[in-house]
Amino acid sequence: MLKVYDPHLLVSIHLNSANSDTVQGTSTYYRYLGFRPLSTAILERMLTLGLKEFGNVGSFNFALSGPTDYPNALVEVAFLSNPEDEKKILKPAFRKAVAQKIFLGITDWLNQIKSRP
């Protein structure tokens, strides 16, 4: 279905949750090794928000990360199940900052591609 729109890339944005309210942080996911640079660039920018690092996870089997026609990554912004993360998520300024960091991560990744020989 998504291919109908002929995307150049896909970033799927989520809010995480865990069984424990002590788990917190931001993470990114990719399915194929070739897409790791995109998820890494986004994670590096997300960490500048002062979020804890939950990781950059590979071989992640998520329906939207299946196509190989275009780069894709999944971003888990923070944990709704963690009171500290939840307070951040509820603030409009934080959500705007998240969008900016994801944009900057994509920009960083595009610049990496441009600089390749």
SVG drawing of the C-alpha trace seen along z (x, -y; Angstrom):
<svg xmlns="http://www.w3.org/2000/svg" viewBox="-2 -24 37 34">
<polyline fill="none" stroke="black" stroke-width="0.4" points="0.0,0.0 2.7,-2.5 4.6,-1.8 1.7,-3.5 3.0,-6.8 6.5,-6.1 8.3,-7.1 11.9,-8.1 12.2,-6.9 10.0,-6.1 10.3,-7.0 7.7,-5.5 7.3,-7.3 6.1,-5.6 5.8,-6.0 7.1,-3.0 5.8,-1.2 7.1,1.4 5.9,3.6 8.1,1.7 7.8,-2.1 11.6,-2.4 12.4,-1.6 12.9,-4.8 14.7,-6.3 14.7,-6.6 15.5,-4.0 15.6,-3.4 15.1,-0.2 16.0,1.0 15.4,4.3 18.2,4.5 21.8,3.6 21.9,1.2 19.3,-1.0 21.3,-1.2 23.0,-4.5 19.6,-6.2 18.4,-4.9 21.8,-5.7 21.7,-9.3 18.2,-9.8 19.2,-8.2 22.2,-10.4 20.0,-13.5 17.3,-12.2 19.9,-11.8 20.6,-15.5 17.2,-15.9 18.6,-14.5 16.8,-11.2 18.4,-8.0 19.6,-5.7 17.5,-2.5 19.4,-1.4 19.6,-1.0 18.1,2.4 18.7,4.3 16.9,7.1 13.6,5.7 10.7,7.4 8.0,4.7 5.7,4.6 6.7,1.1 10.4,1.9 10.0,4.8 10.3,3.1 13.8,2.7 12.9,0.3 13.5,-2.7 15.3,-3.3 13.2,-3.1 13.6,-3.3 11.3,-3.1 11.7,-5.7 10.5,-5.0 10.5,-8.5 10.2,-7.6 8.3,-5.4 4.7,-6.4 5.0,-3.9 7.8,-5.9 6.5,-8.9 9.6,-11.1 9.4,-10.3 5.6,-10.7 5.9,-14.3 8.2,-15.1 5.9,-13.6 2.9,-15.6 4.7,-18.9 4.0,-20.3 7.5,-21.9 9.1,-18.5 7.1,-17.0 8.2,-19.8 11.8,-19.3 11.4,-15.6 10.2,-16.3 13.1,-18.7 15.7,-16.1 14.2,-13.4 14.4,-15.9 18.0,-16.8 18.9,-13.1 17.5,-12.5 19.4,-15.5 22.6,-14.2 22.1,-10.8 21.4,-12.5 24.6,-14.5 26.5,-11.3 25.2,-9.8 26.2,-12.9 29.7,-12.8 30.3,-9.2 32.5,-8.9"/>
</svg>
